[in-house]
Amino acid sequence: MTDEGGRESTNVKLRRPKQGGIPPVTMLFVGVGVGFAVAGWWGLIFGGAIGFFLWRSRA
């Protein structure tokens, strides 16, 4: 990108392209559901922790 003076700008933030589809918060609920289905109550806790991590890392 160039600024008004025609110089190359070095202060450009790169953005991730919008991937669309599933909102990131859905990962929290998927983690909880899959964890509970696979390993019961301990899986619910562990799946919730992983789902929370995935949700925050995609946001």
PDBQT receptor file of N, H, CA, C and O in Angstrom, charges set to zero:
ATOM      1  N   MET A   1       0.841  -1.179   0.000  1.00  0.00    +0.000 N 
ATOM      2  CA  MET A   1       0.000   0.000   0.000  1.00  0.00    +0.000 C 
ATOM      3  C   MET A   1       0.884   1.239   0.000  1.00  0.00    +0.000 C 
ATOM      4  O   MET A   1       2.008   1.216   0.501  1.00  0.00    +0.000 OA
ATOM      5  N   THR A   2       0.382   2.278  -0.545  1.00  0.00    +0.000 N 
ATOM      6  H   THR A   2      -0.531   2.297  -0.952  1.00  0.00    +0.000 HD
ATOM      7  CA  THR A   2       1.117   3.540  -0.547  1.00  0.00    +0.000 C 
ATOM      8  C   THR A   2       0.313   4.591   0.201  1.00  0.00    +0.000 C 
ATOM      9  O   THR A   2      -0.915   4.533   0.259  1.00  0.00    +0.000 OA
ATOM     10  N   ASP A   3       1.036   5.559   0.778  1.00  0.00    +0.000 N 
ATOM     11  H   ASP A   3       2.034   5.605   0.731  1.00  0.00    +0.000 HD
ATOM     12  CA  ASP A   3       0.353   6.643   1.461  1.00  0.00    +0.000 C 
ATOM     13  C   ASP A   3       0.129   7.792   0.481  1.00  0.00    +0.000 C 
ATOM     14  O   ASP A   3       0.354   7.642  -0.720  1.00  0.00    +0.000 OA
ATOM     15  N   GLU A   4      -0.316   8.942   0.999  1.00  0.00    +0.000 N 
ATOM     16  H   GLU A   4      -0.499   9.064   1.975  1.00  0.00    +0.000 HD
ATOM     17  CA  GLU A   4      -0.651  10.069   0.118  1.00  0.00    +0.000 C 
ATOM     18  C   GLU A   4       0.551  10.594  -0.649  1.00  0.00    +0.000 C 
ATOM     19  O   GLU A   4       0.390  11.108  -1.755  1.00  0.00    +0.000 OA
ATOM     20  N   GLY A   5       1.756  10.477  -0.088  1.00  0.00    +0.000 N 
ATOM     21  H   GLY A   5       1.886  10.059   0.811  1.00  0.00    +0.000 HD
ATOM     22  CA  GLY A   5       2.956  10.976  -0.756  1.00  0.00    +0.000 C 
ATOM     23  C   GLY A   5       3.523  10.007  -1.785  1.00  0.00    +0.000 C 
ATOM     24  O   GLY A   5       4.521  10.313  -2.437  1.00  0.00    +0.000 OA
ATOM     25  N   GLY A   6       2.899   8.841  -1.939  1.00  0.00    +0.000 N 
ATOM     26  H   GLY A   6       2.088   8.592  -1.409  1.00  0.00    +0.000 HD
ATOM     27  CA  GLY A   6       3.378   7.866  -2.899  1.00  0.00    +0.000 C 
ATOM     28  C   GLY A   6       4.426   6.927  -2.335  1.00  0.00    +0.000 C 
ATOM     29  O   GLY A   6       4.979   6.098  -3.057  1.00  0.00    +0.000 OA
ATOM     30  N   ARG A   7       4.701   7.057  -1.039  1.00  0.00    +0.000 N 
ATOM     31  H   ARG A   7       4.252   7.730  -0.452  1.00  0.00    +0.000 HD
ATOM     32  CA  ARG A   7       5.690   6.176  -0.419  1.00  0.00    +0.000 C 
ATOM     33  C   ARG A   7       5.031   4.863  -0.002  1.00  0.00    +0.000 C 
ATOM     34  O   ARG A   7       3.833   4.802   0.275  1.00  0.00    +0.000 OA
ATOM     35  N   GLU A   8       5.844   3.831   0.034  1.00  0.00    +0.000 N 
ATOM     36  H   GLU A   8       6.817   3.881  -0.191  1.00  0.00    +0.000 HD
ATOM     37  CA  GLU A   8       5.347   2.521   0.448  1.00  0.00    +0.000 C 
ATOM     38  C   GLU A   8       5.082   2.530   1.956  1.00  0.00    +0.000 C 
ATOM     39  O   GLU A   8       5.949   2.925   2.736  1.00  0.00    +0.000 OA
ATOM     40  N   SER A   9       3.926   2.110   2.354  1.00  0.00    +0.000 N 
ATOM     41  H   SER A   9       3.222   1.789   1.720  1.00  0.00    +0.000 HD
ATOM     42  CA  SER A   9       3.560   2.077   3.765  1.00  0.00    +0.000 C 
ATOM     43  C   SER A   9       4.018   0.764   4.382  1.00  0.00    +0.000 C 
ATOM     44  O   SER A   9       3.820  -0.303   3.800  1.00  0.00    +0.000 OA
ATOM     45  N   THR A  10       4.628   0.840   5.555  1.00  0.00    +0.000 N 
ATOM     46  H   THR A  10       4.789   1.706   6.028  1.00  0.00    +0.000 HD
ATOM     47  CA  THR A  10       5.070  -0.372   6.239  1.00  0.00    +0.000 C 
ATOM     48  C   THR A  10       4.165  -0.729   7.404  1.00  0.00    +0.000 C 
ATOM     49  O   THR A  10       4.363  -1.761   8.045  1.00  0.00    +0.000 OA
ATOM     50  N   ASN A  11       3.181   0.103   7.686  1.00  0.00    +0.000 N 
ATOM     51  H   ASN A  11       3.021   0.942   7.165  1.00  0.00    +0.000 HD
ATOM     52  CA  ASN A  11       2.293  -0.129   8.818  1.00  0.00    +0.000 C 
ATOM     53  C   ASN A  11       0.975  -0.736   8.330  1.00  0.00    +0.000 C 
ATOM     54  O   ASN A  11      -0.094  -0.162   8.538  1.00  0.00    +0.000 OA
ATOM     55  N   VAL A  12       1.058  -1.877   7.694  1.00  0.00    +0.000 N 
ATOM     56  H   VAL A  12       1.927  -2.344   7.526  1.00  0.00    +0.000 HD
ATOM     57  CA  VAL A  12      -0.123  -2.538   7.150  1.00  0.00    +0.000 C 
ATOM     58  C   VAL A  12      -0.398  -3.782   7.971  1.00  0.00    +0.000 C 
ATOM     59  O   VAL A  12       0.471  -4.641   8.123  1.00  0.00    +0.000 OA
ATOM     60  N   LYS A  13      -1.613  -3.878   8.502  1.00  0.00    +0.000 N 
ATOM     61  H   LYS A  13      -2.319  -3.180   8.379  1.00  0.00    +0.000 HD
ATOM     62  CA  LYS A  13      -1.991  -5.077   9.245  1.00  0.00    +0.000 C 
ATOM     63  C   LYS A  13      -2.558  -6.098   8.271  1.00  0.00    +0.000 C 
ATOM     64  O   LYS A  13      -3.423  -5.787   7.452  1.00  0.00    +0.000 OA
ATOM     65  N   LEU A  14      -2.058  -7.309   8.373  1.00  0.00    +0.000 N 
ATOM     66  H   LEU A  14      -1.355  -7.562   9.038  1.00  0.00    +0.000 HD
ATOM     67  CA  LEU A  14      -2.576  -8.386   7.547  1.00  0.00    +0.000 C 
ATOM     68  C   LEU A  14      -3.758  -9.012   8.271  1.00  0.00    +0.000 C 
ATOM     69  O   LEU A  14      -3.688  -9.293   9.468  1.00  0.00    +0.000 OA
ATOM     70  N   ARG A  15      -4.823  -9.223   7.549  1.00  0.00    +0.000 N 
ATOM     71  H   ARG A  15      -4.879  -8.995   6.577  1.00  0.00    +0.000 HD
ATOM     72  CA  ARG A  15      -6.015  -9.826   8.127  1.00  0.00    +0.000 C 
ATOM     73  C   ARG A  15      -6.194 -11.228   7.588  1.00  0.00    +0.000 C 
ATOM     74  O   ARG A  15      -5.840 -11.539   6.451  1.00  0.00    +0.000 OA
ATOM     75  N   ARG A  16      -6.760 -12.068   8.451  1.00  0.00    +0.000 N 
ATOM     76  H   ARG A  16      -7.047 -11.816   9.375  1.00  0.00    +0.000 HD
ATOM     77  CA  ARG A  16      -7.144 -13.388   7.980  1.00  0.00    +0.000 C 
ATOM     78  C   ARG A  16      -8.400 -13.237   7.146  1.00  0.00    +0.000 C 
ATOM     79  O   ARG A  16      -9.310 -12.505   7.535  1.00  0.00    +0.000 OA
ATOM     80  N   PRO A  17      -8.470 -13.903   6.025  1.00  0.00    +0.000 N 
ATOM     81  CA  PRO A  17      -9.709 -13.807   5.245  1.00  0.00    +0.000 C 
ATOM     82  C   PRO A  17     -10.870 -14.443   6.002  1.00  0.00    +0.000 C 
ATOM     83  O   PRO A  17     -10.695 -15.432   6.715  1.00  0.00    +0.000 OA
ATOM     84  N   LYS A  18     -12.036 -13.871   5.840  1.00  0.00    +0.000 N 
ATOM     85  H   LYS A  18     -12.177 -13.068   5.262  1.00  0.00    +0.000 HD
ATOM     86  CA  LYS A  18     -13.228 -14.419   6.482  1.00  0.00    +0.000 C 
ATOM     87  C   LYS A  18     -13.516 -15.784   5.881  1.00  0.00    +0.000 C 
ATOM     88  O   LYS A  18     -13.666 -15.926   4.667  1.00  0.00    +0.000 OA
ATOM     89  N   GLN A  19     -13.589 -16.779   6.742  1.00  0.00    +0.000 N 
ATOM     90  H   GLN A  19     -13.467 -16.664   7.727  1.00  0.00    +0.000 HD
ATOM     91  CA  GLN A  19     -13.831 -18.124   6.256  1.00  0.00    +0.000 C 
ATOM     92  C   GLN A  19     -15.310 -18.455   6.238  1.00  0.00    +0.000 C 
ATOM     93  O   GLN A  19     -15.728 -19.405   5.576  1.00  0.00    +0.000 OA
ATOM     94  N   GLY A  20     -16.100 -17.683   6.957  1.00  0.00    +0.000 N 
ATOM     95  H   GLY A  20     -15.760 -16.911   7.495  1.00  0.00    +0.000 HD
ATOM     96  CA  GLY A  20     -17.540 -17.910   6.964  1.00  0.00    +0.000 C 
ATOM     97  C   GLY A  20     -17.900 -19.242   7.599  1.00  0.00    +0.000 C 
ATOM     98  O   GLY A  20     -17.028 -19.977   8.062  1.00  0.00    +0.000 OA
ATOM     99  N   GLY A  21     -19.158 -19.537   7.616  1.00  0.00    +0.000 N 
ATOM    100  H   GLY A  21     -19.866 -18.940   7.240  1.00  0.00    +0.000 HD
ATOM    101  CA  GLY A  21     -19.592 -20.827   8.130  1.00  0.00    +0.000 C 
ATOM    102  C   GLY A  21     -19.883 -20.804   9.609  1.00  0.00    +0.000 C 
ATOM    103  O   GLY A  21     -20.788 -20.095  10.051  1.00  0.00    +0.000 OA
ATOM    104  N   ILE A  22     -19.134 -21.564  10.384  1.00  0.00    +0.000 N 
ATOM    105  H   ILE A  22     -18.399 -22.140  10.025  1.00  0.00    +0.000 HD
ATOM    106  CA  ILE A  22     -19.412 -21.790  11.802  1.00  0.00    +0.000 C 
ATOM    107  C   ILE A  22     -18.814 -20.673  12.652  1.00  0.00    +0.000 C 
ATOM    108  O   ILE A  22     -17.627 -20.376  12.517  1.00  0.00    +0.000 OA
ATOM    109  N   PRO A  23     -19.607 -20.045  13.528  1.00  0.00    +0.000 N 
ATOM    110  CA  PRO A  23     -19.040 -19.043  14.431  1.00  0.00    +0.000 C 
ATOM    111  C   PRO A  23     -18.103 -19.708  15.447  1.00  0.00    +0.000 C 
ATOM    112  O   PRO A  23     -18.337 -20.852  15.837  1.00  0.00    +0.000 OA
ATOM    113  N   PRO A  24     -17.063 -19.019  15.872  1.00  0.00    +0.000 N 
ATOM    114  CA  PRO A  24     -16.076 -19.626  16.782  1.00  0.00    +0.000 C 
ATOM    115  C   PRO A  24     -16.644 -20.118  18.109  1.00  0.00    +0.000 C 
ATOM    116  O   PRO A  24     -16.143 -21.098  18.659  1.00  0.00    +0.000 OA
ATOM    117  N   VAL A  25     -17.678 -19.463  18.638  1.00  0.00    +0.000 N 
ATOM    118  H   VAL A  25     -18.085 -18.666  18.192  1.00  0.00    +0.000 HD
ATOM    119  CA  VAL A  25     -18.229 -19.879  19.934  1.00  0.00    +0.000 C 
ATOM    120  C   VAL A  25     -18.821 -21.284  19.858  1.00  0.00    +0.000 C 
ATOM    121  O   VAL A  25     -18.980 -21.936  20.890  1.00  0.00    +0.000 OA
ATOM    122  N   THR A  26     -19.145 -21.754  18.684  1.00  0.00    +0.000 N 
ATOM    123  H   THR A  26     -19.016 -21.224  17.845  1.00  0.00    +0.000 HD
ATOM    124  CA  THR A  26     -19.703 -23.095  18.514  1.00  0.00    +0.000 C 
ATOM    125  C   THR A  26     -18.722 -24.169  18.970  1.00  0.00    +0.000 C 
ATOM    126  O   THR A  26     -19.132 -25.242  19.415  1.00  0.00    +0.000 OA
ATOM    127  N   MET A  27     -17.423 -23.880  18.860  1.00  0.00    +0.000 N 
ATOM    128  H   MET A  27     -17.090 -23.009  18.500  1.00  0.00    +0.000 HD
ATOM    129  CA  MET A  27     -16.412 -24.860  19.266  1.00  0.00    +0.000 C 
ATOM    130  C   MET A  27     -16.525 -25.195  20.751  1.00  0.00    +0.000 C 
ATOM    131  O   MET A  27     -16.232 -26.321  21.151  1.00  0.00    +0.000 OA
ATOM    132  N   LEU A  28     -16.940 -24.241  21.563  1.00  0.00    +0.000 N 
ATOM    133  H   LEU A  28     -17.178 -23.326  21.237  1.00  0.00    +0.000 HD
ATOM    134  CA  LEU A  28     -17.126 -24.487  22.991  1.00  0.00    +0.000 C 
ATOM    135  C   LEU A  28     -18.190 -25.558  23.209  1.00  0.00    +0.000 C 
ATOM    136  O   LEU A  28     -17.980 -26.505  23.967  1.00  0.00    +0.000 OA
ATOM    137  N   PHE A  29     -19.328 -25.405  22.543  1.00  0.00    +0.000 N 
ATOM    138  H   PHE A  29     -19.498 -24.636  21.927  1.00  0.00    +0.000 HD
ATOM    139  CA  PHE A  29     -20.431 -26.343  22.718  1.00  0.00    +0.000 C 
ATOM    140  C   PHE A  29     -20.138 -27.700  22.083  1.00  0.00    +0.000 C 
ATOM    141  O   PHE A  29     -20.570 -28.731  22.598  1.00  0.00    +0.000 OA
ATOM    142  N   VAL A  30     -19.414 -27.704  20.981  1.00  0.00    +0.000 N 
ATOM    143  H   VAL A  30     -19.064 -26.866  20.563  1.00  0.00    +0.000 HD
ATOM    144  CA  VAL A  30     -19.026 -28.968  20.357  1.00  0.00    +0.000 C 
ATOM    145  C   VAL A  30     -18.075 -29.728  21.275  1.00  0.00    +0.000 C 
ATOM    146  O   VAL A  30     -18.209 -30.940  21.443  1.00  0.00    +0.000 OA
ATOM    147  N   GLY A  31     -17.121 -29.024  21.864  1.00  0.00    +0.000 N 
ATOM    148  H   GLY A  31     -17.012 -28.040  21.728  1.00  0.00    +0.000 HD
ATOM    149  CA  GLY A  31     -16.189 -29.668  22.786  1.00  0.00    +0.000 C 
ATOM    150  C   GLY A  31     -16.888 -30.275  23.984  1.00  0.00    +0.000 C 
ATOM    151  O   GLY A  31     -16.570 -31.390  24.396  1.00  0.00    +0.000 OA
ATOM    152  N   VAL A  32     -17.844 -29.543  24.547  1.00  0.00    +0.000 N 
ATOM    153  H   VAL A  32     -18.103 -28.637  24.212  1.00  0.00    +0.000 HD
ATOM    154  CA  VAL A  32     -18.598 -30.049  25.701  1.00  0.00    +0.000 C 
ATOM    155  C   VAL A  32     -19.426 -31.266  25.305  1.00  0.00    +0.000 C 
ATOM    156  O   VAL A  32     -19.430 -32.273  26.013  1.00  0.00    +0.000 OA
ATOM    157  N   GLY A  33     -20.118 -31.176  24.191  1.00  0.00    +0.000 N 
ATOM    158  H   GLY A  33     -20.114 -30.357  23.617  1.00  0.00    +0.000 HD
ATOM    159  CA  GLY A  33     -20.976 -32.279  23.757  1.00  0.00    +0.000 C 
ATOM    160  C   GLY A  33     -20.212 -33.539  23.421  1.00  0.00    +0.000 C 
ATOM    161  O   GLY A  33     -20.589 -34.631  23.845  1.00  0.00    +0.000 OA
ATOM    162  N   VAL A  34     -19.137 -33.395  22.660  1.00  0.00    +0.000 N 
ATOM    163  H   VAL A  34     -18.831 -32.508  22.315  1.00  0.00    +0.000 HD
ATOM    164  CA  VAL A  34     -18.343 -34.565  22.280  1.00  0.00    +0.000 C 
ATOM    165  C   VAL A  34     -17.649 -35.151  23.505  1.00  0.00    +0.000 C 
ATOM    166  O   VAL A  34     -17.593 -36.370  23.661  1.00  0.00    +0.000 OA
ATOM    167  N   GLY A  35     -17.122 -34.293  24.372  1.00  0.00    +0.000 N 
ATOM    168  H   GLY A  35     -17.167 -33.302  24.244  1.00  0.00    +0.000 HD
ATOM    169  CA  GLY A  35     -16.472 -34.794  25.578  1.00  0.00    +0.000 C 
ATOM    170  C   GLY A  35     -17.424 -35.585  26.454  1.00  0.00    +0.000 C 
ATOM    171  O   GLY A  35     -17.049 -36.627  26.992  1.00  0.00    +0.000 OA
ATOM    172  N   PHE A  36     -18.658 -35.102  26.606  1.00  0.00    +0.000 N 
ATOM    173  H   PHE A  36     -18.962 -34.255  26.169  1.00  0.00    +0.000 HD
ATOM    174  CA  PHE A  36     -19.643 -35.811  27.431  1.00  0.00    +0.000 C 
ATOM    175  C   PHE A  36     -20.052 -37.129  26.776  1.00  0.00    +0.000 C 
ATOM    176  O   PHE A  36     -20.205 -38.140  27.461  1.00  0.00    +0.000 OA
ATOM    177  N   ALA A  37     -20.227 -37.122  25.471  1.00  0.00    +0.000 N 
ATOM    178  H   ALA A  37     -20.103 -36.301  24.915  1.00  0.00    +0.000 HD
ATOM    179  CA  ALA A  37     -20.639 -38.338  24.765  1.00  0.00    +0.000 C 
ATOM    180  C   ALA A  37     -19.565 -39.421  24.833  1.00  0.00    +0.000 C 
ATOM    181  O   ALA A  37     -19.878 -40.609  24.917  1.00  0.00    +0.000 OA
ATOM    182  N   VAL A  38     -18.308 -39.012  24.797  1.00  0.00    +0.000 N 
ATOM    183  H   VAL A  38     -18.053 -38.047  24.729  1.00  0.00    +0.000 HD
ATOM    184  CA  VAL A  38     -17.215 -39.986  24.767  1.00  0.00    +0.000 C 
ATOM    185  C   VAL A  38     -16.834 -40.454  26.171  1.00  0.00    +0.000 C 
ATOM    186  O   VAL A  38     -16.637 -41.650  26.382  1.00  0.00    +0.000 OA
ATOM    187  N   ALA A  39     -16.725 -39.540  27.131  1.00  0.00    +0.000 N 
ATOM    188  H   ALA A  39     -16.885 -38.568  26.960  1.00  0.00    +0.000 HD
ATOM    189  CA  ALA A  39     -16.143 -39.907  28.427  1.00  0.00    +0.000 C 
ATOM    190  C   ALA A  39     -16.976 -39.486  29.626  1.00  0.00    +0.000 C 
ATOM    191  O   ALA A  39     -16.454 -39.453  30.740  1.00  0.00    +0.000 OA
ATOM    192  N   GLY A  40     -18.238 -39.165  29.443  1.00  0.00    +0.000 N 
ATOM    193  H   GLY A  40     -18.662 -39.191  28.537  1.00  0.00    +0.000 HD
ATOM    194  CA  GLY A  40     -19.085 -38.828  30.588  1.00  0.00    +0.000 C 
ATOM    195  C   GLY A  40     -18.749 -37.458  31.181  1.00  0.00    +0.000 C 
ATOM    196  O   GLY A  40     -18.387 -36.526  30.463  1.00  0.00    +0.000 OA
ATOM    197  N   TRP A  41     -18.878 -37.356  32.516  1.00  0.00    +0.000 N 
ATOM    198  H   TRP A  41     -19.173 -38.113  33.099  1.00  0.00    +0.000 HD
ATOM    199  CA  TRP A  41     -18.710 -36.060  33.180  1.00  0.00    +0.000 C 
ATOM    200  C   TRP A  41     -17.283 -35.537  33.111  1.00  0.00    +0.000 C 
ATOM    201  O   TRP A  41     -17.075 -34.332  32.968  1.00  0.00    +0.000 OA
ATOM    202  N   TRP A  42     -16.287 -36.433  33.212  1.00  0.00    +0.000 N 
ATOM    203  H   TRP A  42     -16.457 -37.412  33.328  1.00  0.00    +0.000 HD
ATOM    204  CA  TRP A  42     -14.897 -35.976  33.084  1.00  0.00    +0.000 C 
ATOM    205  C   TRP A  42     -14.639 -35.458  31.670  1.00  0.00    +0.000 C 
ATOM    206  O   TRP A  42     -13.899 -34.492  31.484  1.00  0.00    +0.000 OA
ATOM    207  N   GLY A  43     -15.241 -36.091  30.693  1.00  0.00    +0.000 N 
ATOM    208  H   GLY A  43     -15.842 -36.876  30.844  1.00  0.00    +0.000 HD
ATOM    209  CA  GLY A  43     -15.114 -35.638  29.312  1.00  0.00    +0.000 C 
ATOM    210  C   GLY A  43     -15.772 -34.294  29.098  1.00  0.00    +0.000 C 
ATOM    211  O   GLY A  43     -15.302 -33.484  28.299  1.00  0.00    +0.000 OA
ATOM    212  N   LEU A  44     -16.868 -34.052  29.815  1.00  0.00    +0.000 N 
ATOM    213  H   LEU A  44     -17.250 -34.710  30.464  1.00  0.00    +0.000 HD
ATOM    214  CA  LEU A  44     -17.541 -32.755  29.720  1.00  0.00    +0.000 C 
ATOM    215  C   LEU A  44     -16.610 -31.635  30.192  1.00  0.00    +0.000 C 
ATOM    216  O   LEU A  44     -16.522 -30.581  29.561  1.00  0.00    +0.000 OA
ATOM    217  N   ILE A  45     -15.933 -31.872  31.286  1.00  0.00    +0.000 N 
ATOM    218  H   ILE A  45     -16.005 -32.728  31.798  1.00  0.00    +0.000 HD
ATOM    219  CA  ILE A  45     -15.018 -30.856  31.822  1.00  0.00    +0.000 C 
ATOM    220  C   ILE A  45     -13.821 -30.665  30.889  1.00  0.00    +0.000 C 
ATOM    221  O   ILE A  45     -13.464 -29.540  30.541  1.00  0.00    +0.000 OA
ATOM    222  N   PHE A  46     -13.213 -31.777  30.492  1.00  0.00    +0.000 N 
ATOM    223  H   PHE A  46     -13.504 -32.691  30.775  1.00  0.00    +0.000 HD
ATOM    224  CA  PHE A  46     -12.044 -31.705  29.618  1.00  0.00    +0.000 C 
ATOM    225  C   PHE A  46     -12.414 -31.155  28.234  1.00  0.00    +0.000 C 
ATOM    226  O   PHE A  46     -11.684 -30.332  27.681  1.00  0.00    +0.000 OA
ATOM    227  N   GLY A  47     -13.531 -31.601  27.680  1.00  0.00    +0.000 N 
ATOM    228  H   GLY A  47     -14.124 -32.270  28.129  1.00  0.00    +0.000 HD
ATOM    229  CA  GLY A  47     -13.994 -31.096  26.379  1.00  0.00    +0.000 C 
ATOM    230  C   GLY A  47     -14.356 -29.627  26.441  1.00  0.00    +0.000 C 
ATOM    231  O   GLY A  47     -14.134 -28.888  25.482  1.00  0.00    +0.000 OA
ATOM    232  N   GLY A  48     -14.918 -29.194  27.576  1.00  0.00    +0.000 N 
ATOM    233  H   GLY A  48     -15.098 -29.795  28.355  1.00  0.00    +0.000 HD
ATOM    234  CA  GLY A  48     -15.220 -27.771  27.745  1.00  0.00    +0.000 C 
ATOM    235  C   GLY A  48     -13.965 -26.925  27.775  1.00  0.00    +0.000 C 
ATOM    236  O   GLY A  48     -13.937 -25.829  27.215  1.00  0.00    +0.000 OA
ATOM    237  N   ALA A  49     -12.930 -27.424  28.422  1.00  0.00    +0.000 N 
ATOM    238  H   ALA A  49     -12.952 -28.314  28.876  1.00  0.00    +0.000 HD
ATOM    239  CA  ALA A  49     -11.656 -26.693  28.465  1.00  0.00    +0.000 C 
ATOM    240  C   ALA A  49     -11.043 -26.594  27.076  1.00  0.00    +0.000 C 
ATOM    241  O   ALA A  49     -10.569 -25.530  26.680  1.00  0.00    +0.000 OA
ATOM    242  N   ILE A  50     -11.050 -27.690  26.339  1.00  0.00    +0.000 N 
ATOM    243  H   ILE A  50     -11.436 -28.555  26.660  1.00  0.00    +0.000 HD
ATOM    244  CA  ILE A  50     -10.511 -27.660  24.974  1.00  0.00    +0.000 C 
ATOM    245  C   ILE A  50     -11.372 -26.782  24.080  1.00  0.00    +0.000 C 
ATOM    246  O   ILE A  50     -10.844 -26.013  23.276  1.00  0.00    +0.000 OA
ATOM    247  N   GLY A  51     -12.685 -26.884  24.207  1.00  0.00    +0.000 N 
ATOM    248  H   GLY A  51     -13.114 -27.509  24.860  1.00  0.00    +0.000 HD
ATOM    249  CA  GLY A  51     -13.581 -26.046  23.416  1.00  0.00    +0.000 C 
ATOM    250  C   GLY A  51     -13.376 -24.564  23.699  1.00  0.00    +0.000 C 
ATOM    251  O   GLY A  51     -13.415 -23.743  22.783  1.00  0.00    +0.000 OA
ATOM    252  N   PHE A  52     -13.158 -24.221  24.968  1.00  0.00    +0.000 N 
ATOM    253  H   PHE A  52     -13.126 -24.888  25.712  1.00  0.00    +0.000 HD
ATOM    254  CA  PHE A  52     -12.904 -22.824  25.320  1.00  0.00    +0.000 C 
ATOM    255  C   PHE A  52     -11.603 -22.339  24.686  1.00  0.00    +0.000 C 
ATOM    256  O   PHE A  52     -11.541 -21.230  24.157  1.00  0.00    +0.000 OA
ATOM    257  N   PHE A  53     -10.564 -23.175  24.740  1.00  0.00    +0.000 N 
ATOM    258  H   PHE A  53     -10.614 -24.076  25.170  1.00  0.00    +0.000 HD
ATOM    259  CA  PHE A  53      -9.293 -22.813  24.122  1.00  0.00    +0.000 C 
ATOM    260  C   PHE A  53      -9.451 -22.606  22.610  1.00  0.00    +0.000 C 
ATOM    261  O   PHE A  53      -8.927 -21.640  22.056  1.00  0.00    +0.000 OA
ATOM    262  N   LEU A  54     -10.164 -23.503  21.958  1.00  0.00    +0.000 N 
ATOM    263  H   LEU A  54     -10.590 -24.288  22.408  1.00  0.00    +0.000 HD
ATOM    264  CA  LEU A  54     -10.377 -23.363  20.504  1.00  0.00    +0.000 C 
ATOM    265  C   LEU A  54     -11.191 -22.124  20.175  1.00  0.00    +0.000 C 
ATOM    266  O   LEU A  54     -10.918 -21.437  19.191  1.00  0.00    +0.000 OA
ATOM    267  N   TRP A  55     -12.194 -21.839  21.002  1.00  0.00    +0.000 N 
ATOM    268  H   TRP A  55     -12.416 -22.397  21.801  1.00  0.00    +0.000 HD
ATOM    269  CA  TRP A  55     -13.033 -20.654  20.782  1.00  0.00    +0.000 C 
ATOM    270  C   TRP A  55     -12.194 -19.383  20.870  1.00  0.00    +0.000 C 
ATOM    271  O   TRP A  55     -12.290 -18.512  20.005  1.00  0.00    +0.000 OA
ATOM    272  N   ARG A  56     -11.372 -19.274  21.915  1.00  0.00    +0.000 N 
ATOM    273  H   ARG A  56     -11.294 -19.982  22.617  1.00  0.00    +0.000 HD
ATOM    274  CA  ARG A  56     -10.584 -18.058  22.091  1.00  0.00    +0.000 C 
ATOM    275  C   ARG A  56      -9.460 -17.941  21.072  1.00  0.00    +0.000 C 
ATOM    276  O   ARG A  56      -9.068 -16.828  20.718  1.00  0.00    +0.000 OA
ATOM    277  N   SER A  57      -8.935 -19.058  20.597  1.00  0.00    +0.000 N 
ATOM    278  H   SER A  57      -9.253 -19.961  20.885  1.00  0.00    +0.000 HD
ATOM    279  CA  SER A  57      -7.842 -18.984  19.627  1.00  0.00    +0.000 C 
ATOM    280  C   SER A  57      -8.337 -18.626  18.235  1.00  0.00    +0.000 C 
ATOM    281  O   SER A  57      -7.564 -18.107  17.430  1.00  0.00    +0.000 OA
ATOM    282  N   ARG A  58      -9.609 -18.890  17.925  1.00  0.00    +0.000 N 
ATOM    283  H   ARG A  58     -10.237 -19.312  18.579  1.00  0.00    +0.000 HD
ATOM    284  CA  ARG A  58     -10.156 -18.563  16.616  1.00  0.00    +0.000 C 
ATOM    285  C   ARG A  58     -10.743 -17.167  16.572  1.00  0.00    +0.000 C 
ATOM    286  O   ARG A  58     -10.980 -16.630  15.490  1.00  0.00    +0.000 OA
ATOM    287  N   ALA A  59     -10.985 -16.561  17.747  1.00  0.00    +0.000 N 
ATOM    288  H   ALA A  59     -10.792 -16.997  18.626  1.00  0.00    +0.000 HD
ATOM    289  CA  ALA A  59     -11.640 -15.269  17.787  1.00  0.00    +0.000 C 
ATOM    290  C   ALA A  59     -10.753 -14.141  17.296  1.00  0.00    +0.000 C 
ATOM    291  O   ALA A  59     -11.179 -12.986  17.273  1.00  0.00    +0.000 OA
TER     292      ALA A  59
